[in-house]
Amino acid sequence: MSERTGTLIAQGSPSSLAVVIPALVVVAVLAAAVFAPELVVEVSRGDFLLVTVFLGGGAAWLTGRSIARTWRSYRQAVIYAVLLGCVVRFFHYALFEGTLLSLQHFISDTAFLTAITTLGFRAERAAQMGTRYGWLYRQSGPVGWSESAPSGAPGEAP
């Protein structure tokens, strides 16, 4: 019997806080855009959907995947997500006459982008762990991995 070390995050559990919290943040920001738009939407819902969700979210997903694909640390993905938050805030200002230095909207945009970056990072890392370390791990869901069943020699009892 092997000894388990590390946390749920290090083990890649699909129900770890590294997956649940970003998913909740994404749902909360999108729900706020529908039910309480004054919290996250500055100019219009269309502006929010175009710039934050589609352009920013797509860039965040690809950023998270590319950071994981090159085996860089998660810390670097968070730094890039904050920079993407600055870019999204500038797009709101330049294209739709929003406020450039709005702390409330910067925080909501950056939280959304960091959550999407995290989910992209985890999706790519789960695929990597399942394919590159197939003898140790198998992918369990789109954002998690788990230990493979130990395989003994033929005829051996487990």
Residue pairs with C-beta under 8 A, 6 or more apart in sequence:
2 150
4 11
7 16
8 15
8 16
8 17
8 18
9 16
9 17
9 18
11 146
11 147
12 125
12 126
12 129
12 137
12 140
12 144
12 145
12 146
13 19
13 144
13 146
14 126
14 140
14 141
14 142
14 143
14 144
15 144
16 144
18 118
18 122
19 119
19 122
19 143
19 144
21 115
22 114
22 115
22 116
22 118
22 119
23 115
23 119
25 111
25 112
25 114
25 115
26 112
26 115
26 116
26 119
29 40
29 108
29 111
29 112
29 115
30 53
32 39
32 40
32 108
33 40
33 41
33 45
33 48
33 49
37 45
37 48
39 104
39 108
40 48
40 105
40 108
40 109
40 112
41 47
41 48
42 48
42 92
42 96
42 98
42 99
42 102
42 105
43 92
43 96
43 97
43 98
44 96
47 92
47 95
47 96
47 98
51 88
51 91
51 92
51 95
51 96
52 88
52 92
52 109
52 112
52 113
53 112
55 88
55 91
56 84
56 85
56 87
56 88
56 91
56 109
56 112
56 113
56 116
57 112
57 113
57 116
59 84
59 87
59 113
60 81
60 84
60 113
60 114
60 116
60 117
60 120
61 116
61 117
61 119
61 120
62 120
63 77
63 80
63 81
63 84
63 117
63 120
64 77
64 81
64 116
64 117
64 118
64 119
64 120
64 121
64 122
64 123
64 124
65 120
65 121
65 123
65 124
67 74
67 76
67 77
67 80
67 117
67 121
68 77
68 120
68 121
68 122
68 124
68 125
68 128
69 124
69 128
71 128
74 118
74 121
77 117
77 118
77 121
78 114
78 117
80 117
81 110
81 113
81 114
81 116
81 117
81 118
82 110
82 114
84 110
84 113
84 117
85 106
85 109
85 110
85 113
85 114
86 106
88 109
88 113
89 98
89 100
89 102
89 105
89 106
89 109
90 100
92 98
92 99
92 105
92 109
93 99
93 100
98 105
99 105
119 143
122 143
122 144
123 142
123 143
125 145
126 139
126 140
126 141
126 142
126 143
126 144
126 145
127 139
129 137
129 139
129 145
130 137
130 138
130 139
130 145
131 139
134 148
135 148
136 147
136 148
137 145
137 146
137 147
137 148
138 145
138 146
138 147
138 148
139 145
140 146
150 158
152 158
